[in-house]
């Protein structure tokens, strides 16, 4: 599975909450209630519908503060609080919006519905309330299994990642994953499976000694990444062991599944993007470029009001991002930069992800030895729009840029911040240490990750023998040499062989 930065999954959901007719569908006060309450309720709905949130807040607060408000039906009270939360959130008052939802939850007789928990899911991450965000998604998956499919895949994965920061021995994460997989959660119109979530639940069951449940999940794995993890981590020897040839066949099977998805869904850009990504990983970059160019040409040729794809708002920036990676593998660096700039501009224009492509473009600039442009690009990122992984990715770009400009003190300062958050953002930390040419610290980080059960599998994934990249620019080549030198250290090799093994894989390294 490609794990993108997932930096601002909630920006689009919280910047301006669109109000549907369903959101305004509130039962009117009973006939024996004051006509004044009914008038306030009608006014509030009209104000929200016209996006006059100031007046909506005033009407709703007057209604809620009325002594007779508590006599209204529970579902009406909850809906009033929810509308107040929407109005406050659209007025950039997330703390007050959250408080309104808290008051709704205290209404006697649980009348919270899907819209209530969906709104709570949008607000909690913005306020860094990780436990609350995890609970909201768990409730949505448990109580509304059919509608859970409506939630964007990036949001789901972001919340699962947040569950790692809850110090309860992964109890919250287990409940969340079980709820998602029981629903079952299947992202709509993306072509992506959720097998990586299944693998995380498999890891939890394995660590808890629940062998039967772990074995049931492992038996269903089909994706090559899952099969590799089972093979290289010694903890999983008792489940399924796949040969290199079987893993290679799994890649071809995955490519066939993605081709089939693309053929069955010609109005989804996600299909050709997945096919192109697979081909690029299999060292068939020319073929990958042809697939993605054909898909994008349909978009370019189509009239403005008749676009050929239904998922442009969510996929176009990532499709361009994938094309940039393909061009990079083909050593067409100027084109890779141009396309990634387009991806950044599309992402900013649609307002859904304001961070990922900016950081990716900045990283490309460091690979092209253009540190000042890299620093300028991450300097344009608004910190509140990035999660912890994104923030550490930004610091990683700074480390690489400062290493090139010779600003050692600034480089060390950014690196210190990353080392304090090593577990949350291992991939960017690894790249940063390579840029800093700090093989000793990198070796320690690799060993620490291998010794930590929570990060061991991904650490093992990093050290496998993948296809050699054909880079011809100085920076990536230098990093590659330091990486090889670090992996060949006796202490690193001893740690790898203690916990796993190294196999040869006919693909390029994964992007984590």
C-alpha positions as CSV (number, residue, x, y, z in Angstrom):
1,X,0.0,0.0,0.0
2,X,1.2,3.5,-0.8
3,X,1.0,5.5,2.4
4,X,0.9,9.1,1.3
5,X,1.6,12.0,3.6
6,X,-2.1,12.2,4.5
7,X,-1.3,15.7,5.8
8,X,-4.5,17.7,5.5
9,X,-7.3,15.2,5.2
10,X,-9.5,17.3,7.4
11,X,-8.9,20.7,5.8
12,X,-11.7,20.3,3.3
13,X,-14.0,18.9,5.9
14,X,-13.5,21.7,8.4
15,X,-12.8,24.8,6.4
16,X,-16.4,25.2,5.3
17,X,-18.9,22.5,6.3
18,X,-21.5,22.3,3.5
19,X,-25.0,22.2,4.8
20,X,-27.3,19.7,3.0
21,X,-31.1,19.7,3.2
22,X,-30.7,16.6,5.3
23,X,-28.7,18.5,7.9
24,X,-31.5,21.0,8.3
25,X,-34.2,18.3,8.6
26,X,-35.1,18.9,12.2
27,X,-38.4,18.0,13.8
28,X,-40.3,21.2,14.6
29,X,-41.3,21.8,18.2
30,X,-44.5,20.1,19.2
31,X,-47.7,22.1,18.8
32,X,-47.9,22.8,22.5
33,X,-44.5,24.5,22.5
34,X,-44.1,28.2,22.1
35,X,-44.3,29.6,18.5
36,X,-41.3,31.6,19.5
37,X,-39.1,28.5,19.6
38,X,-40.5,27.4,16.3
39,X,-39.7,30.8,14.8
40,X,-36.1,30.7,16.1
41,X,-35.6,27.2,14.7
42,X,-36.9,28.3,11.3
43,X,-34.7,31.4,11.3
44,X,-31.6,29.4,12.3
45,X,-32.1,26.9,9.4
46,X,-32.6,29.7,6.9
47,X,-29.5,31.6,8.1
48,X,-27.3,28.4,7.8
49,X,-28.7,27.7,4.4
50,X,-27.8,31.2,3.2
51,X,-24.4,30.8,5.0
52,X,-25.1,33.7,7.3
53,X,-23.5,32.0,10.2
54,X,-23.4,35.0,12.6
55,X,-27.1,35.2,12.6
56,X,-27.5,31.5,12.8
57,X,-25.4,31.3,15.9
58,X,-27.4,34.1,17.5
59,X,-30.7,32.4,16.7
60,X,-29.6,29.0,17.9
61,X,-28.1,30.3,21.1
62,X,-31.3,32.2,21.9
63,X,-33.2,29.0,21.2
64,X,-30.9,26.8,23.3
65,X,-30.9,29.2,26.3
66,X,-34.7,29.3,26.4
67,X,-36.1,27.6,29.5
68,X,-38.4,25.5,27.4
69,X,-35.6,24.1,25.2
70,X,-35.1,21.1,27.4
71,X,-38.7,20.0,26.8
72,X,-38.1,19.6,23.1
73,X,-37.6,16.0,21.7
74,X,-34.1,14.7,22.3
75,X,-33.3,14.4,18.6
76,X,-34.4,18.0,18.0
77,X,-32.1,19.2,20.8
78,X,-29.2,17.3,19.4
79,X,-29.8,18.6,16.0
80,X,-29.9,22.2,17.3
81,X,-26.5,21.7,18.9
82,X,-25.2,20.1,15.7
83,X,-26.3,23.1,13.7
84,X,-24.8,25.4,16.2
85,X,-21.5,23.5,15.9
86,X,-21.6,23.8,12.1
87,X,-22.2,27.5,12.3
88,X,-19.4,28.0,14.8
89,X,-17.0,25.8,12.8
90,X,-17.7,27.8,9.7
91,X,-17.0,31.0,11.7
92,X,-13.6,29.5,12.6
93,X,-14.4,28.8,16.2
94,X,-13.6,25.1,16.4
95,X,-13.3,25.0,20.3
96,X,-16.8,26.4,20.6
97,X,-18.1,24.1,17.9
98,X,-16.7,21.1,19.8
99,X,-18.3,22.3,23.1
100,X,-21.7,22.4,21.3
101,X,-21.2,18.8,20.3
102,X,-20.3,17.9,23.9
103,X,-23.5,19.5,25.1
104,X,-25.5,17.5,22.5
105,X,-23.9,14.3,23.9
106,X,-25.3,15.1,27.3
107,X,-28.9,15.3,26.1
108,X,-30.9,12.6,27.9
109,X,-31.5,9.5,25.7
110,X,-28.8,9.1,23.1
111,X,-30.1,10.7,20.0
112,X,-26.8,11.2,18.3
113,X,-26.9,10.2,14.6
114,X,-24.6,9.7,11.7
115,X,-24.4,13.5,11.0
116,X,-23.5,14.2,14.6
117,X,-20.6,11.7,14.7
118,X,-19.4,12.7,11.2
119,X,-19.1,16.3,12.4
120,X,-17.3,15.2,15.6
121,X,-14.9,13.3,13.4
122,X,-14.1,16.4,11.4
123,X,-13.5,18.6,14.5
124,X,-11.6,16.3,16.9
125,X,-8.4,16.0,14.8
126,X,-8.2,19.7,14.3
127,X,-8.2,20.2,18.0
128,X,-5.7,17.4,18.5
129,X,-8.3,15.3,20.4
130,X,-6.9,12.0,19.2
131,X,-8.9,9.7,21.5
132,X,-12.1,11.5,20.5
133,X,-11.3,11.2,16.8
134,X,-10.7,7.5,17.2
135,X,-13.9,7.0,19.2
136,X,-15.9,8.9,16.5
137,X,-14.7,6.8,13.7
138,X,-15.3,3.6,15.8
139,X,-18.9,4.6,16.5
140,X,-19.5,5.5,12.8
141,X,-18.2,2.1,11.7
142,X,-20.1,0.2,14.4
143,X,-23.4,2.0,14.3
144,X,-23.6,3.0,10.6
145,X,-21.7,0.3,8.7
146,X,-23.4,1.1,5.4
147,X,-22.6,4.8,5.5
148,X,-19.0,4.4,6.7
149,X,-18.1,3.8,3.0
150,X,-18.8,7.5,2.4
151,X,-15.7,8.6,4.5
152,X,-12.6,9.4,2.5
153,X,-9.9,6.7,2.6
154,X,-7.3,9.3,3.6
155,X,-9.3,10.4,6.7
156,X,-9.8,6.7,7.8
157,X,-6.0,6.0,7.5
158,X,-5.2,9.3,9.3
159,X,-7.4,8.3,12.2
160,X,-5.9,4.8,12.4
161,X,-2.5,6.5,12.5
162,X,-3.7,8.7,15.4
163,X,-4.7,5.7,17.3
164,X,-1.0,4.8,17.6
165,X,-0.6,7.8,19.9
166,X,-3.1,6.7,22.5
167,X,-1.4,5.0,25.4
168,X,-3.7,2.2,26.1
169,X,-1.8,-0.8,24.8
170,X,-3.5,-0.5,21.5
171,X,-7.0,-1.2,22.9
172,X,-8.5,1.7,21.1
173,X,-6.8,0.8,17.9
174,X,-8.0,-2.8,18.1
175,X,-11.6,-1.7,18.6
176,X,-11.4,0.7,15.7
177,X,-9.8,-1.8,13.3
178,X,-12.3,-4.5,14.3
179,X,-15.2,-2.1,13.7
180,X,-13.9,-1.0,10.3
181,X,-13.3,-4.6,9.1
182,X,-16.6,-5.9,10.5
183,X,-18.5,-3.1,8.7
184,X,-16.7,-3.9,6.3
185,X,-15.1,-0.6,5.3
186,X,-14.4,-0.6,1.5
187,X,-13.4,2.9,0.1
188,X,-15.8,3.9,-2.6
189,X,-14.5,4.5,-6.1
190,X,-10.8,4.3,-5.4
191,X,-9.6,0.8,-6.3
192,X,-7.7,0.6,-3.1
193,X,-8.2,-2.4,-0.7
194,X,-7.9,-2.1,3.0
195,X,-5.6,-5.1,3.5
196,X,-3.1,-2.9,5.2
197,X,-5.7,-2.3,8.0
198,X,-6.2,-6.1,8.2
199,X,-2.4,-6.5,8.6
200,X,-2.4,-4.0,11.5
201,X,-5.1,-6.0,13.2
202,X,-3.2,-9.2,12.5
203,X,-0.2,-7.6,14.2
204,X,-2.2,-6.8,17.3
205,X,-3.7,-10.3,17.5
206,X,-0.2,-11.8,17.1
207,X,1.2,-9.6,19.8
208,X,-1.6,-10.6,22.1
209,X,-1.2,-14.3,21.4
210,X,-4.6,-14.6,19.7
211,X,-3.2,-17.2,17.2
212,X,-6.6,-18.3,15.8
213,X,-7.8,-14.8,14.9
214,X,-4.3,-13.9,13.5
215,X,-4.2,-17.1,11.4
216,X,-7.7,-16.4,9.9
217,X,-6.6,-12.9,8.8
218,X,-3.3,-14.1,7.4
219,X,-4.9,-16.7,5.3
220,X,-6.8,-14.0,3.4
221,X,-3.8,-11.9,2.4
222,X,-3.3,-11.4,-1.3
223,X,-1.3,-8.2,-1.6
224,X,2.4,-8.5,-2.2
225,X,3.3,-6.1,0.6
226,X,1.5,-8.2,3.2
227,X,3.1,-11.4,1.9
228,X,6.6,-9.8,2.1
229,X,6.0,-8.8,5.7
230,X,4.9,-12.3,6.6
231,X,8.1,-13.7,5.1
232,X,10.7,-11.2,6.4
233,X,9.6,-10.9,10.1
234,X,10.5,-13.9,12.3
235,X,7.4,-13.3,14.4
236,X,5.2,-14.5,11.6
237,X,7.0,-17.6,10.5
238,X,4.2,-19.8,11.8
239,X,1.6,-18.3,9.6
240,X,2.3,-18.2,5.8
241,X,5.7,-18.4,4.2
242,X,5.9,-17.2,0.6
243,X,8.9,-17.8,-1.8
244,X,10.3,-14.9,-3.8
245,X,8.7,-16.4,-6.9
246,X,5.3,-16.5,-5.2
247,X,5.7,-12.9,-4.2
248,X,6.6,-11.9,-7.7
249,X,3.5,-13.7,-8.9
250,X,1.5,-11.7,-6.4
251,X,2.7,-8.5,-8.0
252,X,1.5,-9.6,-11.3
253,X,-1.8,-10.6,-9.8
254,X,-2.2,-7.2,-8.2
255,X,-1.5,-5.5,-11.5
256,X,-4.2,-7.7,-13.1
257,X,-6.7,-6.7,-10.4
258,X,-5.9,-3.0,-10.9
259,X,-6.2,-3.3,-14.7
260,X,-9.6,-5.0,-14.2
261,X,-10.7,-2.2,-11.9
262,X,-9.6,0.4,-14.5
263,X,-11.5,-1.4,-17.2
264,X,-14.7,-1.7,-15.1
265,X,-14.5,1.9,-14.0
266,X,-13.6,4.0,-17.1
267,X,-14.9,7.2,-15.4
268,X,-12.4,6.9,-12.5
269,X,-8.9,8.3,-12.8
270,X,-7.9,6.1,-9.9
271,X,-7.8,3.0,-12.1
272,X,-5.1,4.0,-14.6
273,X,-3.1,5.7,-11.8
274,X,-3.0,2.4,-9.9
275,X,-1.9,0.5,-13.0
276,X,0.8,3.1,-13.7
277,X,2.0,2.9,-10.1
278,X,2.3,-0.9,-10.3
279,X,4.1,-0.8,-13.6
280,X,6.6,1.7,-12.3
281,X,7.3,-0.4,-9.2
282,X,7.9,-3.4,-11.5
283,X,10.6,-1.4,-13.5
284,X,8.3,-0.9,-16.5
285,X,8.3,2.9,-16.3
286,X,7.9,3.5,-20.1
287,X,4.8,1.5,-20.1
288,X,3.6,3.2,-16.9
289,X,4.1,6.6,-18.5
290,X,2.1,5.6,-21.5
291,X,-0.8,4.5,-19.3
292,X,-0.9,7.6,-17.3
293,X,-0.5,9.9,-20.3
294,X,-3.4,8.3,-22.1
295,X,-5.6,8.8,-19.0
296,X,-4.5,12.5,-18.6
297,X,-4.9,13.2,-22.3
298,X,-8.6,12.3,-22.0
299,X,-8.9,14.9,-19.3
300,X,-7.0,17.5,-21.2
301,X,-9.1,17.1,-24.4
302,X,-12.5,17.0,-22.7
303,X,-14.7,20.1,-22.6
304,X,-14.7,22.0,-19.4
305,X,-18.3,21.0,-18.6
306,X,-17.8,17.3,-19.6
307,X,-14.9,15.9,-17.8
308,X,-14.3,12.2,-18.3
309,X,-13.5,11.4,-14.7
310,X,-15.7,11.6,-11.6
311,X,-12.9,11.6,-9.1
312,X,-10.8,14.5,-10.4
313,X,-11.2,16.5,-7.2
314,X,-9.6,13.7,-5.1
315,X,-7.2,12.0,-7.6
316,X,-5.8,14.5,-10.1
317,X,-3.1,15.9,-7.9
318,X,-2.0,12.4,-6.9
319,X,-2.1,11.1,-10.5
320,X,0.2,14.0,-11.4
321,X,2.3,13.1,-8.4
322,X,2.6,9.5,-9.6
323,X,3.5,10.7,-13.1
324,X,6.3,12.9,-11.6
325,X,7.7,9.8,-9.9
326,X,7.7,7.9,-13.1
327,X,9.5,10.6,-15.0
328,X,12.0,10.8,-12.2
329,X,12.7,7.0,-12.6
330,X,13.2,7.7,-16.3
331,X,15.7,10.4,-15.5
332,X,13.6,13.1,-17.1
333,X,14.1,15.5,-14.2
334,X,12.9,18.7,-15.7
335,X,9.6,17.1,-16.7
336,X,9.3,15.5,-13.3
337,X,9.6,19.0,-11.7
338,X,7.1,20.6,-14.1
339,X,4.5,17.9,-13.5
340,X,4.9,18.0,-9.7
341,X,4.5,21.7,-9.7
342,X,1.2,21.1,-11.6
343,X,0.2,18.6,-8.9
344,X,0.9,21.2,-6.2
345,X,-1.1,23.8,-8.0
346,X,-4.1,21.4,-8.5
347,X,-4.0,20.4,-4.8
348,X,-4.0,24.0,-3.7
349,X,-6.8,24.9,-6.1
350,X,-9.1,22.2,-5.0
351,X,-8.4,22.9,-1.3
352,X,-8.4,19.2,-0.3
353,X,-4.7,18.7,0.4
354,X,-2.7,21.9,1.0
355,X,0.5,20.2,2.1
356,X,1.5,16.9,0.5
357,X,2.6,18.1,-3.0
358,X,4.4,21.1,-1.6
359,X,6.5,18.9,0.6
360,X,7.1,16.4,-2.2
361,X,8.1,19.2,-4.6
362,X,10.5,20.6,-1.9
363,X,12.0,17.1,-1.6
364,X,12.5,17.0,-5.3
365,X,14.4,20.3,-5.2
366,X,16.8,18.9,-2.6
367,X,17.4,15.9,-4.9
368,X,18.2,18.4,-7.7
369,X,20.6,20.3,-5.4
370,X,18.4,23.4,-5.3
371,X,18.1,24.0,-1.5
372,X,16.8,27.6,-1.6
373,X,13.8,26.6,-3.7
374,X,13.2,23.7,-1.3
375,X,13.2,26.0,1.7
376,X,10.9,28.5,0.0
377,X,8.4,25.7,-0.8
378,X,8.1,24.3,2.7
379,X,8.1,27.9,4.0
380,X,4.8,28.3,2.2
381,X,3.2,25.4,4.1
382,X,0.8,26.5,6.9
383,X,1.8,24.5,10.0
384,X,-1.8,24.0,11.3
385,X,-2.6,22.2,8.1
386,X,-0.1,19.4,8.6
387,X,-0.2,16.5,11.0
388,X,2.9,15.3,12.9
389,X,4.1,13.2,10.0
390,X,3.8,16.2,7.7
391,X,5.6,18.4,10.1
392,X,8.5,16.0,10.4
393,X,8.6,15.7,6.6
394,X,9.0,19.5,6.4
395,X,11.8,19.3,8.9
396,X,13.4,16.6,6.8
397,X,13.4,18.8,3.8
398,X,15.0,21.5,5.9
399,X,17.8,19.2,7.0
400,X,18.6,18.2,3.4
401,X,18.5,21.9,2.3
402,X,20.6,23.2,5.1
403,X,23.1,20.4,4.5
404,X,23.5,21.8,1.0
405,X,23.7,25.4,2.0
406,X,26.2,24.7,4.7
407,X,24.0,26.0,7.5
408,X,25.1,23.3,10.0
409,X,23.5,24.8,13.1
410,X,20.1,25.0,11.4
411,X,20.5,21.5,10.1
412,X,21.2,20.2,13.5
413,X,18.3,22.0,15.0
414,X,15.8,20.5,12.5
415,X,17.4,17.1,13.0
416,X,17.0,17.3,16.8
417,X,13.3,18.0,16.4
418,X,13.0,14.9,14.2
419,X,14.9,12.7,16.5
420,X,12.4,13.7,19.3
421,X,9.6,12.4,17.1
422,X,11.4,9.4,15.5
423,X,8.7,6.9,16.0
424,X,6.0,9.0,14.4
425,X,8.0,9.7,11.2
426,X,10.7,7.2,10.5
427,X,10.9,7.6,6.6
428,X,11.6,11.3,6.6
429,X,14.0,10.9,9.5
430,X,15.9,8.3,7.6
431,X,16.2,10.6,4.5
432,X,17.3,13.5,6.7
433,X,20.1,11.5,8.3
434,X,21.3,10.4,4.9
435,X,21.4,14.1,3.9
436,X,23.3,14.9,7.0
437,X,25.7,12.0,6.3
438,X,25.2,10.8,9.8
439,X,25.6,7.0,9.4
440,X,26.2,6.4,13.1
441,X,22.8,8.0,14.2
442,X,21.1,6.3,11.2
443,X,22.4,3.0,12.3
444,X,21.1,3.6,15.9
445,X,17.7,4.6,14.5
446,X,17.4,1.5,12.4
447,X,18.4,-0.7,15.3
448,X,15.9,1.1,17.6
449,X,13.1,0.6,15.0
450,X,14.0,-3.1,14.7
451,X,13.9,-3.6,18.5
452,X,10.5,-1.9,18.8
453,X,7.7,-4.4,18.0
454,X,5.5,-1.6,16.7
455,X,7.9,-0.4,14.0
456,X,9.9,-3.6,13.4
457,X,8.1,-4.8,10.3
458,X,8.4,-1.5,8.4
459,X,12.1,-1.3,9.4
460,X,12.6,-4.7,7.9
461,X,10.7,-3.6,4.7
462,X,13.2,-0.8,4.3
463,X,16.3,-3.0,4.3
464,X,15.3,-5.6,1.7
465,X,17.1,-6.0,-1.6
466,X,15.0,-4.0,-4.1
467,X,15.8,-3.2,-7.7
468,X,18.6,-0.7,-8.1
469,X,17.4,2.8,-9.0
470,X,19.0,4.5,-12.1
471,X,19.7,7.9,-10.6
472,X,22.2,10.1,-12.2
473,X,22.0,13.2,-10.0
474,X,24.6,13.7,-7.2
475,X,22.4,14.0,-4.2
476,X,20.4,10.8,-4.5
477,X,23.5,8.9,-5.4
478,X,25.3,10.2,-2.4
479,X,22.4,9.2,-0.1
480,X,22.3,5.7,-1.7
481,X,26.0,5.2,-0.9
482,X,25.5,6.2,2.7
483,X,22.5,3.9,3.0
484,X,24.5,0.9,1.7
485,X,27.4,1.7,4.0
486,X,25.0,1.9,7.0
487,X,23.3,-1.3,6.2
488,X,26.6,-3.2,5.9
489,X,27.6,-2.3,9.4
490,X,28.1,-5.3,11.6
491,X,25.7,-4.0,14.3
492,X,22.9,-3.3,11.8
493,X,23.3,-6.6,10.1
494,X,23.2,-8.4,13.5
495,X,20.0,-6.7,14.4
496,X,18.3,-7.4,11.1
497,X,19.2,-11.1,11.3
498,X,18.0,-11.3,14.9
499,X,14.5,-10.2,14.0
500,X,14.1,-11.1,10.4
501,X,15.8,-11.8,7.0
502,X,16.7,-10.1,3.8
503,X,15.3,-11.3,0.5
504,X,15.6,-10.1,-3.1
505,X,12.5,-8.5,-4.6
506,X,11.9,-7.8,-8.3
507,X,10.5,-4.3,-7.6
508,X,11.5,-0.8,-6.7
509,X,11.3,0.2,-3.0
510,X,7.9,1.1,-1.6
511,X,7.0,4.8,-0.9
512,X,6.1,4.9,2.8
